[in-house]
Amino acid sequence: MGKKIKTGYESDATRLIRGLLETRPQIAEVQEAGRSLWWDKRLDFDQLRRERESRVPQKGYVYQIDE
C-alpha cells in the first residue's frame, strides 16, 4: 500500500457543508433526532420472525390469472 498524499485540497461541497454547520449548528441536532426516529430502535426479534414467516411469496408476473 502506498503513502497517503496530503494535498490540502477541500472540495466546494465540503466547504459548503462545513460553513453551513458553522452558521447553523442546530442542523446536527435535527439530523440526530431524525436518525433516532427512523434508525436507532430496539429490535423485537419475535415480531421480525413472525413477519418473515407470514410473507407470501410473489409470483414472477403478478398480473397472471391462475385459472
N, CA, C and O atoms as a Tripos MOL2 file, in Angstrom:
@<TRIPOS>MOLECULE
protein
  268   267    67     0     0
PROTEIN
NO_CHARGES

@<TRIPOS>ATOM
      1 N           0.8280   -1.1810    0.0000 N.3       1 MET1
      2 CA          0.0000    0.0000    0.0000 C.3       1 MET1
      3 C           0.8720    1.2450    0.0000 C.2       1 MET1
      4 O           1.8830    1.2970    0.7010 O.2       1 MET1
      5 N           0.4970    2.2240   -0.7640 N.am      2 GLY2
      6 CA          1.2930    3.4380   -0.8650 C.3       2 GLY2
      7 C           0.9890    4.4300    0.2450 C.2       2 GLY2
      8 O           0.0720    4.2510    1.0450 O.2       2 GLY2
      9 N           1.7930    5.4790    0.2600 N.am      3 LYS3
     10 CA          1.5930    6.5300    1.2490 C.3       3 LYS3
     11 C           0.4240    7.4150    0.8490 C.2       3 LYS3
     12 O           0.1480    7.5980   -0.3370 O.2       3 LYS3
     13 N          -0.2490    7.9540    1.8320 N.am      4 LYS4
     14 CA         -1.3360    8.8770    1.5750 C.3       4 LYS4
     15 C          -0.7330   10.2680    1.3500 C.2       4 LYS4
     16 O           0.0570   10.7540    2.1590 O.2       4 LYS4
     17 N          -1.1120   10.8840    0.2620 N.am      5 ILE5
     18 CA         -0.5690   12.1900   -0.0930 C.3       5 ILE5
     19 C          -1.4430   13.2770    0.5020 C.2       5 ILE5
     20 O          -2.6600   13.2730    0.3170 O.2       5 ILE5
     21 N          -0.8230   14.2090    1.2180 N.am      6 LYS6
     22 CA         -1.5550   15.3400    1.7870 C.3       6 LYS6
     23 C          -1.5510   16.4690    0.7710 C.2       6 LYS6
     24 O          -0.4970   17.0120    0.4370 O.2       6 LYS6
     25 N          -2.7170   16.8160    0.2880 N.am      7 THR7
     26 CA         -2.7770   17.8660   -0.7200 C.3       7 THR7
     27 C          -3.3040   19.1700   -0.1560 C.2       7 THR7
     28 O          -3.0420   20.2410   -0.7030 O.2       7 THR7
     29 N          -4.0510   19.0820    0.9450 N.am      8 GLY8
     30 CA         -4.6560   20.2950    1.4840 C.3       8 GLY8
     31 C          -5.9030   20.7080    0.7190 C.2       8 GLY8
     32 O          -6.4980   21.7490    1.0000 O.2       8 GLY8
     33 N          -6.2910   19.8920   -0.2410 N.am      9 TYR9
     34 CA         -7.4690   20.1910   -1.0600 C.3       9 TYR9
     35 C          -8.7410   19.9120   -0.2780 C.2       9 TYR9
     36 O          -8.8570   18.9010    0.4150 O.2       9 TYR9
     37 N          -9.6900   20.8270   -0.4040 N.am     10 GLU10
     38 CA        -11.0060   20.6430    0.1910 C.3      10 GLU10
     39 C         -12.0280   21.0200   -0.8710 C.2      10 GLU10
     40 O         -11.9900   22.1260   -1.4110 O.2      10 GLU10
     41 N         -12.9340   20.1100   -1.1670 N.am     11 SER11
     42 CA        -13.8910   20.3350   -2.2460 C.3      11 SER11
     43 C         -14.8810   21.4460   -1.8880 C.2      11 SER11
     44 O         -15.0460   21.8060   -0.7220 O.2      11 SER11
     45 N         -15.5220   21.9670   -2.9080 N.am     12 ASP12
     46 CA        -16.5340   23.0010   -2.7020 C.3      12 ASP12
     47 C         -17.6770   22.4730   -1.8490 C.2      12 ASP12
     48 O         -18.2020   23.1880   -0.9960 O.2      12 ASP12
     49 N         -18.0610   21.2240   -2.0770 N.am     13 ALA13
     50 CA        -19.1680   20.6300   -1.3090 C.3      13 ALA13
     51 C         -18.8000   20.5300    0.1670 C.2      13 ALA13
     52 O         -19.6280   20.8110    1.0340 O.2      13 ALA13
     53 N         -17.5590   20.1280    0.4560 N.am     14 THR14
     54 CA        -17.1160   20.0170    1.8430 C.3      14 THR14
     55 C         -17.1010   21.3790    2.5130 C.2      14 THR14
     56 O         -17.5440   21.5250    3.6520 O.2      14 THR14
     57 N         -16.5920   22.3750    1.8050 N.am     15 ARG15
     58 CA        -16.5780   23.7350    2.3620 C.3      15 ARG15
     59 C         -17.9920   24.2510    2.5970 C.2      15 ARG15
     60 O         -18.2510   24.9220    3.5960 O.2      15 ARG15
     61 N         -18.9050   23.9430    1.6840 N.am     16 LEU16
     62 CA        -20.2970   24.3670    1.8340 C.3      16 LEU16
     63 C         -20.9170   23.7550    3.0850 C.2      16 LEU16
     64 O         -21.5660   24.4500    3.8660 O.2      16 LEU16
     65 N         -20.7160   22.4550    3.2710 N.am     17 ILE17
     66 CA        -21.2980   21.7780    4.4300 C.3      17 ILE17
     67 C         -20.6720   22.2740    5.7230 C.2      17 ILE17
     68 O         -21.3800   22.4920    6.7060 O.2      17 ILE17
     69 N         -19.3540   22.4560    5.7390 N.am     18 ARG18
     70 CA        -18.7020   22.9830    6.9510 C.3      18 ARG18
     71 C         -19.2170   24.3780    7.2930 C.2      18 ARG18
     72 O         -19.4990   24.6720    8.4550 O.2      18 ARG18
     73 N         -19.3390   25.2310    6.2860 N.am     19 GLY19
     74 CA        -19.8550   26.5790    6.5230 C.3      19 GLY19
     75 C         -21.2920   26.5640    7.0150 C.2      19 GLY19
     76 O         -21.6630   27.3300    7.9040 O.2      19 GLY19
     77 N         -22.0950   25.6870    6.4310 N.am     20 LEU20
     78 CA        -23.4870   25.5800    6.8450 C.3      20 LEU20
     79 C         -23.6000   25.1290    8.2930 C.2      20 LEU20
     80 O         -24.4080   25.6620    9.0540 O.2      20 LEU20
     81 N         -22.7850   24.1430    8.6750 N.am     21 LEU21
     82 CA        -22.8200   23.6540   10.0570 C.3      21 LEU21
     83 C         -22.2700   24.6830   11.0400 C.2      21 LEU21
     84 O         -22.6790   24.7010   12.2010 O.2      21 LEU21
     85 N         -21.3550   25.5350   10.5980 N.am     22 GLU22
     86 CA        -20.8450   26.5930   11.4820 C.3      22 GLU22
     87 C         -21.9070   27.6570   11.7180 C.2      22 GLU22
     88 O         -22.0470   28.1590   12.8340 O.2      22 GLU22
     89 N         -22.6570   28.0050   10.6730 N.am     23 THR23
     90 CA        -23.6660   29.0610   10.8250 C.3      23 THR23
     91 C         -24.9620   28.5550   11.4320 C.2      23 THR23
     92 O         -25.7020   29.3160   12.0550 O.2      23 THR23
     93 N         -25.2400   27.2540   11.2480 N.am     24 ARG24
     94 CA        -26.4830   26.6730   11.7830 C.3      24 ARG24
     95 C         -26.1800   25.3700   12.5180 C.2      24 ARG24
     96 O         -26.4090   24.2900   11.9720 O.2      24 ARG24
     97 N         -25.6710   25.4520   13.7460 N.am     25 PRO25
     98 CA        -25.3070   24.2260   14.4830 C.3      25 PRO25
     99 C         -26.5140   23.3660   14.8480 C.2      25 PRO25
    100 O         -26.3500   22.1900   15.1710 O.2      25 PRO25
    101 N         -27.7170   23.9250   14.8030 N.am     26 GLN26
    102 CA        -28.9080   23.1460   15.1470 C.3      26 GLN26
    103 C         -29.2100   22.0730   14.0980 C.2      26 GLN26
    104 O         -29.9860   21.1550   14.3620 O.2      26 GLN26
    105 N         -28.6110   22.1790   12.9230 N.am     27 ILE27
    106 CA        -28.8280   21.1730   11.8810 C.3      27 ILE27
    107 C         -28.3840   19.7960   12.3790 C.2      27 ILE27
    108 O         -29.0490   18.7990   12.0970 O.2      27 ILE27
    109 N         -27.2940   19.7260   13.1000 N.am     28 ALA28
    110 CA        -26.7930   18.4530   13.6310 C.3      28 ALA28
    111 C         -27.7960   17.8590   14.6140 C.2      28 ALA28
    112 O         -28.0000   16.6450   14.6250 O.2      28 ALA28
    113 N         -28.4220   18.6880   15.4340 N.am     29 GLU29
    114 CA        -29.4160   18.2000   16.3970 C.3      29 GLU29
    115 C         -30.6470   17.6620   15.6790 C.2      29 GLU29
    116 O         -31.1800   16.6160   16.0500 O.2      29 GLU29
    117 N         -31.0970   18.3760   14.6530 N.am     30 VAL30
    118 CA        -32.2610   17.9360   13.8880 C.3      30 VAL30
    119 C         -31.9340   16.6320   13.1640 C.2      30 VAL30
    120 O         -32.7670   15.7270   13.1020 O.2      30 VAL30
    121 N         -30.7400   16.5390   12.6250 N.am     31 GLN31
    122 CA        -30.3140   15.3210   11.9300 C.3      31 GLN31
    123 C         -30.2920   14.1390   12.8960 C.2      31 GLN31
    124 O         -30.7320   13.0430   12.5500 O.2      31 GLN31
    125 N         -29.7840   14.3610   14.0990 N.am     32 GLU32
    126 CA        -29.7260   13.2960   15.0930 C.3      32 GLU32
    127 C         -31.1250   12.8640   15.5240 C.2      32 GLU32
    128 O         -31.3750   11.6770   15.7300 O.2      32 GLU32
    129 N         -32.0380   13.8280   15.6590 N.am     33 ALA33
    130 CA        -33.4230   13.4940   16.0210 C.3      33 ALA33
    131 C         -34.0810   12.6780   14.9160 C.2      33 ALA33
    132 O         -34.8110   11.7290   15.2000 O.2      33 ALA33
    133 N         -33.8340   13.0350   13.6690 N.am     34 GLY34
    134 CA        -34.3850   12.2790   12.5570 C.3      34 GLY34
    135 C         -33.8230   10.8730   12.4880 C.2      34 GLY34
    136 O         -34.5420    9.9170   12.1960 O.2      34 GLY34
    137 N         -32.5500   10.7590   12.7550 N.am     35 ARG35
    138 CA        -31.9290    9.4320   12.7510 C.3      35 ARG35
    139 C         -32.5300    8.5600   13.8400 C.2      35 ARG35
    140 O         -32.8280    7.3910   13.5970 O.2      35 ARG35
    141 N         -32.7130    9.1070   15.0310 N.am     36 SER36
    142 CA        -33.2710    8.3010   16.1220 C.3      36 SER36
    143 C         -34.7210    7.9220   15.8360 C.2      36 SER36
    144 O         -35.1960    6.8870   16.3020 O.2      36 SER36
    145 N         -35.4200    8.7500   15.0770 N.am     37 LEU37
    146 CA        -36.8070    8.4540   14.7220 C.3      37 LEU37
    147 C         -36.8940    7.2390   13.8080 C.2      37 LEU37
    148 O         -37.7800    6.4000   13.9720 O.2      37 LEU37
    149 N         -35.9780    7.1410   12.8450 N.am     38 TRP38
    150 CA        -36.0620    6.0860   11.8450 C.3      38 TRP38
    151 C         -35.1350    4.9140   12.0840 C.2      38 TRP38
    152 O         -35.4830    3.7890   11.7230 O.2      38 TRP38
    153 N         -33.9530    5.1270   12.6830 N.am     39 TRP39
    154 CA        -32.9460    4.0770   12.7040 C.3      39 TRP39
    155 C         -32.5960    3.5490   14.0850 C.2      39 TRP39
    156 O         -32.4330    2.3400   14.2460 O.2      39 TRP39
    157 N         -32.4750    4.3950   15.0660 N.am     40 ASP40
    158 CA        -31.9920    3.9640   16.3860 C.3      40 ASP40
    159 C         -33.1390    3.3960   17.2040 C.2      40 ASP40
    160 O         -33.7080    4.0810   18.0540 O.2      40 ASP40
    161 N         -33.4750    2.1390   16.9420 N.am     41 LYS41
    162 CA        -34.5840    1.4950   17.6390 C.3      41 LYS41
    163 C         -34.1450    0.1150   18.0970 C.2      41 LYS41
    164 O         -33.2750   -0.5150   17.4950 O.2      41 LYS41
    165 N         -34.7600   -0.3330   19.1600 N.am     42 ARG42
    166 CA        -34.5210   -1.7020   19.6150 C.3      42 ARG42
    167 C         -35.3700   -2.6280   18.7550 C.2      42 ARG42
    168 O         -36.5310   -2.3390   18.4670 O.2      42 ARG42
    169 N         -34.7830   -3.7290   18.3550 N.am     43 LEU43
    170 CA        -35.4850   -4.6860   17.5140 C.3      43 LEU43
    171 C         -36.2140   -5.7200   18.3600 C.2      43 LEU43
    172 O         -35.6870   -6.2180   19.3550 O.2      43 LEU43
    173 N         -37.4360   -6.0320   17.9430 N.am     44 ASP44
    174 CA        -38.2020   -7.1080   18.5510 C.3      44 ASP44
    175 C         -38.0450   -8.3160   17.6300 C.2      44 ASP44
    176 O         -38.7320   -8.4220   16.6140 O.2      44 ASP44
    177 N         -37.1410   -9.2240   17.9890 N.am     45 PHE45
    178 CA        -36.8120  -10.3370   17.1230 C.3      45 PHE45
    179 C         -37.9810  -11.2910   16.9320 C.2      45 PHE45
    180 O         -38.1090  -11.9120   15.8770 O.2      45 PHE45
    181 N         -38.8320  -11.4120   17.9390 N.am     46 ASP46
    182 CA        -40.0090  -12.2680   17.8050 C.3      46 ASP46
    183 C         -40.9590  -11.7030   16.7520 C.2      46 ASP46
    184 O         -41.5000  -12.4530   15.9390 O.2      46 ASP46
    185 N         -41.1640  -10.3940   16.7630 N.am     47 GLN47
    186 CA        -42.0160   -9.7590   15.7600 C.3      47 GLN47
    187 C         -41.4030   -9.8860   14.3640 C.2      47 GLN47
    188 O         -42.1220  -10.1500   13.4000 O.2      47 GLN47
    189 N         -40.0990   -9.7030   14.2430 N.am     48 LEU48
    190 CA        -39.4330   -9.8560   12.9480 C.3      48 LEU48
    191 C         -39.5810  -11.2770   12.4120 C.2      48 LEU48
    192 O         -39.7950  -11.4740   11.2160 O.2      48 LEU48
    193 N         -39.4660  -12.2660   13.2960 N.am     49 ARG49
    194 CA        -39.6230  -13.6500   12.8840 C.3      49 ARG49
    195 C         -41.0450  -13.9100   12.3940 C.2      49 ARG49
    196 O         -41.2390  -14.5560   11.3640 O.2      49 ARG49
    197 N         -42.0440  -13.4060   13.1330 N.am     50 ARG50
    198 CA        -43.4460  -13.5960   12.7290 C.3      50 ARG50
    199 C         -43.7250  -12.9390   11.3860 C.2      50 ARG50
    200 O         -44.4200  -13.5140   10.5480 O.2      50 ARG50
    201 N         -43.1890  -11.7350   11.1710 N.am     51 GLU51
    202 CA        -43.3910  -11.0500    9.8950 C.3      51 GLU51
    203 C         -42.7420  -11.8230    8.7510 C.2      51 GLU51
    204 O         -43.3280  -11.9510    7.6750 O.2      51 GLU51
    205 N         -41.5510  -12.3320    8.9750 N.am     52 ARG52
    206 CA        -40.8490  -13.0910    7.9460 C.3      52 ARG52
    207 C         -41.6060  -14.3780    7.6030 C.2      52 ARG52
    208 O         -41.6910  -14.7600    6.4360 O.2      52 ARG52
    209 N         -42.1470  -15.0360    8.6120 N.am     53 GLU53
    210 CA        -42.8800  -16.2870    8.3880 C.3      53 GLU53
    211 C         -44.2270  -16.0590    7.7160 C.2      53 GLU53
    212 O         -44.7340  -16.9560    7.0430 O.2      53 GLU53
    213 N         -44.8150  -14.8800    7.8830 N.am     54 SER54
    214 CA        -46.1490  -14.6450    7.3340 C.3      54 SER54
    215 C         -46.1340  -14.0750    5.9200 C.2      54 SER54
    216 O         -47.1940  -13.8310    5.3420 O.2      54 SER54
    217 N         -44.9550  -13.8610    5.3600 N.am     55 ARG55
    218 CA        -44.8690  -13.3400    3.9970 C.3      55 ARG55
    219 C         -45.3330  -14.3840    2.9840 C.2      55 ARG55
    220 O         -45.0490  -15.5750    3.1140 O.2      55 ARG55
    221 N         -46.0540  -13.9040    1.9730 N.am     56 VAL56
    222 CA        -46.4950  -14.7610    0.8880 C.3      56 VAL56
    223 C         -45.5910  -14.4750   -0.2980 C.2      56 VAL56
    224 O         -45.4730  -13.3210   -0.7110 O.2      56 VAL56
    225 N         -44.9480  -15.4980   -0.8600 N.am     57 PRO57
    226 CA        -44.0320  -15.2390   -1.9750 C.3      57 PRO57
    227 C         -44.7720  -14.7010   -3.1980 C.2      57 PRO57
    228 O         -45.8490  -15.1790   -3.5540 O.2      57 PRO57
    229 N         -44.1770  -13.7100   -3.8220 N.am     58 GLN58
    230 CA        -44.7770  -13.0910   -5.0040 C.3      58 GLN58
    231 C         -44.3740  -13.8690   -6.2410 C.2      58 GLN58
    232 O         -43.2380  -14.3260   -6.3630 O.2      58 GLN58
    233 N         -45.3310  -14.0150   -7.1660 N.am     59 LYS59
    234 CA        -45.0550  -14.7170   -8.4100 C.3      59 LYS59
    235 C         -44.2630  -13.8070   -9.3390 C.2      59 LYS59
    236 O         -44.2140  -12.5930   -9.1420 O.2      59 LYS59
    237 N         -43.6480  -14.4020  -10.3470 N.am     60 GLY60
    238 CA        -42.8260  -13.6440  -11.2860 C.3      60 GLY60
    239 C         -43.6220  -12.5880  -12.0380 C.2      60 GLY60
    240 O         -43.1390  -11.4770  -12.2540 O.2      60 GLY60
    241 N         -44.8380  -12.9350  -12.4350 N.am     61 TYR61
    242 CA        -45.6820  -11.9720  -13.1480 C.3      61 TYR61
    243 C         -46.9490  -11.8250  -12.3330 C.2      61 TYR61
    244 O         -47.8050  -12.7100  -12.3390 O.2      61 TYR61
    245 N         -47.0720  -10.7060  -11.6310 N.am     62 VAL62
    246 CA        -48.1470  -10.5530  -10.6460 C.3      62 VAL62
    247 C         -49.5330  -10.4280  -11.2740 C.2      62 VAL62
    248 O         -50.5340  -10.6290  -10.5860 O.2      62 VAL62
    249 N         -49.6130  -10.1000  -12.5630 N.am     63 TYR63
    250 CA        -50.9070   -9.9130  -13.1930 C.3      63 TYR63
    251 C         -51.4430  -11.1960  -13.8470 C.2      63 TYR63
    252 O         -52.5330  -11.1980  -14.4200 O.2      63 TYR63
    253 N         -50.6740  -12.2760  -13.7560 N.am     64 GLN64
    254 CA        -51.1090  -13.5590  -14.3150 C.3      64 GLN64
    255 C         -52.2910  -14.0920  -13.5130 C.2      64 GLN64
    256 O         -52.2310  -14.1580  -12.2850 O.2      64 GLN64
    257 N         -53.3620  -14.4710  -14.2000 N.am     65 ILE65
    258 CA        -54.5410  -15.0190  -13.5370 C.3      65 ILE65
    259 C         -54.4130  -16.5330  -13.5570 C.2      65 ILE65
    260 O         -54.2910  -17.1480  -14.6170 O.2      65 ILE65
    261 N         -54.4410  -17.1200  -12.3730 N.am     66 ASP66
    262 CA        -54.3880  -18.5820  -12.2800 C.3      66 ASP66
    263 C         -55.7950  -19.1220  -12.4330 C.2      66 ASP66
    264 O         -56.6680  -18.8380  -11.6120 O.2      66 ASP66
    265 N         -56.0160  -19.8870  -13.4670 N.am     67 GLU67
    266 CA        -57.3530  -20.4540  -13.6890 C.3      67 GLU67
    267 C         -57.2730  -21.9480  -13.7000 C.2      67 GLU67
    268 O         -58.2900  -22.6190  -13.8730 O.2      67 GLU67
@<TRIPOS>BOND
     1     1     2 1
     2     2     3 1
     3     3     4 2
     4     3     5 am
     5     5     6 1
     6     6     7 1
     7     7     8 2
     8     7     9 am
     9     9    10 1
    10    10    11 1
    11    11    12 2
    12    11    13 am
    13    13    14 1
    14    14    15 1
    15    15    16 2
    16    15    17 am
    17    17    18 1
    18    18    19 1
    19    19    20 2
    20    19    21 am
    21    21    22 1
    22    22    23 1
    23    23    24 2
    24    23    25 am
    25    25    26 1
    26    26    27 1
    27    27    28 2
    28    27    29 am
    29    29    30 1
    30    30    31 1
    31    31    32 2
    32    31    33 am
    33    33    34 1
    34    34    35 1
    35    35    36 2
    36    35    37 am
    37    37    38 1
    38    38    39 1
    39    39    40 2
    40    39    41 am
    41    41    42 1
    42    42    43 1
    43    43    44 2
    44    43    45 am
    45    45    46 1
    46    46    47 1
    47    47    48 2
    48    47    49 am
    49    49    50 1
    50    50    51 1
    51    51    52 2
    52    51    53 am
    53    53    54 1
    54    54    55 1
    55    55    56 2
    56    55    57 am
    57    57    58 1
    58    58    59 1
    59    59    60 2
    60    59    61 am
    61    61    62 1
    62    62    63 1
    63    63    64 2
    64    63    65 am
    65    65    66 1
    66    66    67 1
    67    67    68 2
    68    67    69 am
    69    69    70 1
    70    70    71 1
    71    71    72 2
    72    71    73 am
    73    73    74 1
    74    74    75 1
    75    75    76 2
    76    75    77 am
    77    77    78 1
    78    78    79 1
    79    79    80 2
    80    79    81 am
    81    81    82 1
    82    82    83 1
    83    83    84 2
    84    83    85 am
    85    85    86 1
    86    86    87 1
    87    87    88 2
    88    87    89 am
    89    89    90 1
    90    90    91 1
    91    91    92 2
    92    91    93 am
    93    93    94 1
    94    94    95 1
    95    95    96 2
    96    95    97 am
    97    97    98 1
    98    98    99 1
    99    99   100 2
   100    99   101 am
   101   101   102 1
   102   102   103 1
   103   103   104 2
   104   103   105 am
   105   105   106 1
   106   106   107 1
   107   107   108 2
   108   107   109 am
   109   109   110 1
   110   110   111 1
   111   111   112 2
   112   111   113 am
   113   113   114 1
   114   114   115 1
   115   115   116 2
   116   115   117 am
   117   117   118 1
   118   118   119 1
   119   119   120 2
   120   119   121 am
   121   121   122 1
   122   122   123 1
   123   123   124 2
   124   123   125 am
   125   125   126 1
   126   126   127 1
   127   127   128 2
   128   127   129 am
   129   129   130 1
   130   130   131 1
   131   131   132 2
   132   131   133 am
   133   133   134 1
   134   134   135 1
   135   135   136 2
   136   135   137 am
   137   137   138 1
   138   138   139 1
   139   139   140 2
   140   139   141 am
   141   141   142 1
   142   142   143 1
   143   143   144 2
   144   143   145 am
   145   145   146 1
   146   146   147 1
   147   147   148 2
   148   147   149 am
   149   149   150 1
   150   150   151 1
   151   151   152 2
   152   151   153 am
   153   153   154 1
   154   154   155 1
   155   155   156 2
   156   155   157 am
   157   157   158 1
   158   158   159 1
   159   159   160 2
   160   159   161 am
   161   161   162 1
   162   162   163 1
   163   163   164 2
   164   163   165 am
   165   165   166 1
   166   166   167 1
   167   167   168 2
   168   167   169 am
   169   169   170 1
   170   170   171 1
   171   171   172 2
   172   171   173 am
   173   173   174 1
   174   174   175 1
   175   175   176 2
   176   175   177 am
   177   177   178 1
   178   178   179 1
   179   179   180 2
   180   179   181 am
   181   181   182 1
   182   182   183 1
   183   183   184 2
   184   183   185 am
   185   185   186 1
   186   186   187 1
   187   187   188 2
   188   187   189 am
   189   189   190 1
   190   190   191 1
   191   191   192 2
   192   191   193 am
   193   193   194 1
   194   194   195 1
   195   195   196 2
   196   195   197 am
   197   197   198 1
   198   198   199 1
   199   199   200 2
   200   199   201 am
   201   201   202 1
   202   202   203 1
   203   203   204 2
   204   203   205 am
   205   205   206 1
   206   206   207 1
   207   207   208 2
   208   207   209 am
   209   209   210 1
   210   210   211 1
   211   211   212 2
   212   211   213 am
   213   213   214 1
   214   214   215 1
   215   215   216 2
   216   215   217 am
   217   217   218 1
   218   218   219 1
   219   219   220 2
   220   219   221 am
   221   221   222 1
   222   222   223 1
   223   223   224 2
   224   223   225 am
   225   225   226 1
   226   226   227 1
   227   227   228 2
   228   227   229 am
   229   229   230 1
   230   230   231 1
   231   231   232 2
   232   231   233 am
   233   233   234 1
   234   234   235 1
   235   235   236 2
   236   235   237 am
   237   237   238 1
   238   238   239 1
   239   239   240 2
   240   239   241 am
   241   241   242 1
   242   242   243 1
   243   243   244 2
   244   243   245 am
   245   245   246 1
   246   246   247 1
   247   247   248 2
   248   247   249 am
   249   249   250 1
   250   250   251 1
   251   251   252 2
   252   251   253 am
   253   253   254 1
   254   254   255 1
   255   255   256 2
   256   255   257 am
   257   257   258 1
   258   258   259 1
   259   259   260 2
   260   259   261 am
   261   261   262 1
   262   262   263 1
   263   263   264 2
   264   263   265 am
   265   265   266 1
   266   266   267 1
   267   267   268 2
@<TRIPOS>SUBSTRUCTURE
     1 MET1         2 RESIDUE 1 A MET
     2 GLY2         6 RESIDUE 1 A GLY
     3 LYS3        10 RESIDUE 1 A LYS
     4 LYS4        14 RESIDUE 1 A LYS
     5 ILE5        18 RESIDUE 1 A ILE
     6 LYS6        22 RESIDUE 1 A LYS
     7 THR7        26 RESIDUE 1 A THR
     8 GLY8        30 RESIDUE 1 A GLY
     9 TYR9        34 RESIDUE 1 A TYR
    10 GLU10       38 RESIDUE 1 A GLU
    11 SER11       42 RESIDUE 1 A SER
    12 ASP12       46 RESIDUE 1 A ASP
    13 ALA13       50 RESIDUE 1 A ALA
    14 THR14       54 RESIDUE 1 A THR
    15 ARG15       58 RESIDUE 1 A ARG
    16 LEU16       62 RESIDUE 1 A LEU
    17 ILE17       66 RESIDUE 1 A ILE
    18 ARG18       70 RESIDUE 1 A ARG
    19 GLY19       74 RESIDUE 1 A GLY
    20 LEU20       78 RESIDUE 1 A LEU
    21 LEU21       82 RESIDUE 1 A LEU
    22 GLU22       86 RESIDUE 1 A GLU
    23 THR23       90 RESIDUE 1 A THR
    24 ARG24       94 RESIDUE 1 A ARG
    25 PRO25       98 RESIDUE 1 A PRO
    26 GLN26      102 RESIDUE 1 A GLN
    27 ILE27      106 RESIDUE 1 A ILE
    28 ALA28      110 RESIDUE 1 A ALA
    29 GLU29      114 RESIDUE 1 A GLU
    30 VAL30      118 RESIDUE 1 A VAL
    31 GLN31      122 RESIDUE 1 A GLN
    32 GLU32      126 RESIDUE 1 A GLU
    33 ALA33      130 RESIDUE 1 A ALA
    34 GLY34      134 RESIDUE 1 A GLY
    35 ARG35      138 RESIDUE 1 A ARG
    36 SER36      142 RESIDUE 1 A SER
    37 LEU37      146 RESIDUE 1 A LEU
    38 TRP38      150 RESIDUE 1 A TRP
    39 TRP39      154 RESIDUE 1 A TRP
    40 ASP40      158 RESIDUE 1 A ASP
    41 LYS41      162 RESIDUE 1 A LYS
    42 ARG42      166 RESIDUE 1 A ARG
    43 LEU43      170 RESIDUE 1 A LEU
    44 ASP44      174 RESIDUE 1 A ASP
    45 PHE45      178 RESIDUE 1 A PHE
    46 ASP46      182 RESIDUE 1 A ASP
    47 GLN47      186 RESIDUE 1 A GLN
    48 LEU48      190 RESIDUE 1 A LEU
    49 ARG49      194 RESIDUE 1 A ARG
    50 ARG50      198 RESIDUE 1 A ARG
    51 GLU51      202 RESIDUE 1 A GLU
    52 ARG52      206 RESIDUE 1 A ARG
    53 GLU53      210 RESIDUE 1 A GLU
    54 SER54      214 RESIDUE 1 A SER
    55 ARG55      218 RESIDUE 1 A ARG
    56 VAL56      222 RESIDUE 1 A VAL
    57 PRO57      226 RESIDUE 1 A PRO
    58 GLN58      230 RESIDUE 1 A GLN
    59 LYS59      234 RESIDUE 1 A LYS
    60 GLY60      238 RESIDUE 1 A GLY
    61 TYR61      242 RESIDUE 1 A TYR
    62 VAL62      246 RESIDUE 1 A VAL
    63 TYR63      250 RESIDUE 1 A TYR
    64 GLN64      254 RESIDUE 1 A GLN
    65 ILE65      258 RESIDUE 1 A ILE
    66 ASP66      262 RESIDUE 1 A ASP
    67 GLU67      266 RESIDUE 1 A GLU
